Amino acid sequence: MPSSQVPGKSPTRLVSKAEGAFLALAAGDALGWPHELRSSREGAPWAPDLRFRQWTRRTGGRFHSHTEVIRAGEYSDDTQLTLALARSRVLHGKAWWRHFTRVELPLWLLYQRGGGGATMRAARSWAAGKSPWSGKKRDVSRYFDAGGNGVAMRVIPHVIAGSQAPFEDLARAVALDGAATHGHPRALLGAVVYAFAAWKLVRSEGPLGFKQLAQELLDERQAWQALPKPASGHNGWYSKAMEVSGGQYEATWARTADEVARMLQVVLTGLDGGVVADDRSVLEHLGVFSDSGGAGTVSAAAAIYLASRYAVQPTQALLRASFLPRADTDTLAAMAGGLLGCLSGPQWLPRELLDVQDADAIKSAARMLASNASGAGVGASERLTTSEIGRIKAALEGGEAAIQVPGLGVVPIGQDIEMATGSGSLSVTQWCGRLPPFDETVYFKVLRKGTPERPRQQLDAFQPDASKQETSDGRHKKAPDGATIPPASVAVVKLSVGDVPRSVRFYRDALGLNVVKERRKFAEMVGLLLIDATYAATLTEGVVSAAPAPGTARISVAVPDIASARNRIHGLGGHVLVDIRQMPWGQQVFHCSDPDGYLVEVVDRL
């Protein structure tokens, strides 16, 4: 298909391919992250399989060392930045770059997981109000030396948004995106080549021939090899690139294009082996296991090889990439998954991989982006500055139930967790948040030197100190035989519900309960556990009914603004049964039903 041809693809088909690309990228990221060179995972190696597992990592470097628990299926910066770009394009259309650099990258500093050095440095620069190519000479030099795969791993949103436009437009968007964090041609051209491969696949209608993708990339080299000059109109990027390179930037770009062509020839030669192709030999010739294995060009070529090699066995591509020794496994698996999703949609993903963190949010992002591929949106004007980041940290440490993020709006905050550190003078606290509009889970982390006062626990009202539970006369309770009864407390209220996401929206968005954890079949909230009714029946061997049982429970929720809560009820599936009234002791109360018919008593917080 010529690069200028616009396909007549149905919107439904594009949405399916977008969902497949986003889900497979996230699944590959989560599967490969524990085995990445920089993961710092604790414990023995795992045997290769498609199961997500919980693991721990030592992070923070020499001076901020602490242990972080990564739950099964949680992803890293590859997926985080992909969703950040999708959010930028959905919310702000053609003004996506301003939002990405002014809001998303600075905010990402608070919740990043496994972020690369070049992207971290660039994000700090944007938070300080300057581009990474306009700072001190040493910093600018490091920026233009950054040729890693931190750009290529995040460009799928551009491919979906630009699927029906000429590739020249997509190449400019990808290069502009890349210039936000990386300056070397290996990073930018690697991203452009990978985007071209994904663009070809998302526009395709039939199966992928064994060598077809790599051959088309070589045959249509003219479409991707030219320098798009992405930021010539953005604070003098192109003139600075030429200055730092001594006037040789375009020449370096051309040499890098030749490198990519040679890598694609290696891919073709490797695929000549057919089903007995020697993966390790091909990947080694591409440079995957070398010091430059994380380069954007190397990762793009390796992902193209794996997607071509395993097009008819796509899960094997993720498995192969995720468990490669001495490789950037999470990014390779994510990039290979993104290509295979662009080709085949989500149908090939096994059940195990669909349990990736935020599967529903990821599908929502893909659908919103695919349905808005024309680029509609509002302009981006707000900026998240270093001082704003400090304000957000203070709000987190102050125990706020929600934070206000410029450019995004209100972000609800859940449980806080203290992390184990390597020093008594270091405090590390993590808060769970949900970023609109996709409802993406993020973990905000704040590090402090010294021993600050413990932040207010979000769950203190529901988890009393068992060691202090006594009878009214000050003694521990006794059993009839005189034995001491160990103190206990109600752990959580469990409700069997018909639609977990629907119930989450009701209790979170109408009543303000914080979400601690959400999966397809259950959601843990502050003081409340929502469980899919059929799943609950299976777990309890039929003791619990396989259908919601309205009228069997009354949940009491205290809110800070009872009138606002009452006004939100109807739009989120609830019904007011008895309107707000004043109780004899002075408290205001109203009663409503939730989407499953359970009785909810809403009281104003005194």
Protein Blocks (a to p, Z undefined) as FASTA:
>chain_A
ZZkbccfbdfklmmmmmmmmmmmmmmmmmmmmmmgmklopgcjdddddfbdcdddddehi
jmlgccddddehiacfklmmmmmmmmmmmmnommmmmmmmmmmmmmmmmmgghiafklmm
mmmmmmnopafklmcfklmmmmmmpccfklmmmmmmmmmmmmmgcfklmmmmmmmmmmmm
pcbfklmmmmmmmmmmmmmmmmpmbdcdfklmmmmmmmmmmmmmpcfhlmlmgghlmmmm
mmmnnopmmmmmmmmmmmmmmmmmmmmmmmmnmmmbcfklmmmmnopmmmklmgmklmmm
mmmmmmmmmmmmmmlmmmmmmmcghiafklmmmmmmmmmmmmnommlpcfklmmgghklm
mmmmmmmmmmmmnopacddfbdcdfklmmmmmmmmmnopabdcdehjlpadddddddddd
fbfkbccddddddddfkopacddddddedjddddddfklmmmccfklgccfkopacddfk
opacdddddfbdcdddfblklmmmmmmmmnopacfbdcfkbccdehiacddfklmmmmnn
omaccbdcehiaccddddfblmlmmmmmmmnopacfbdcdddfkopacdddddfkopacd
ddddZZ
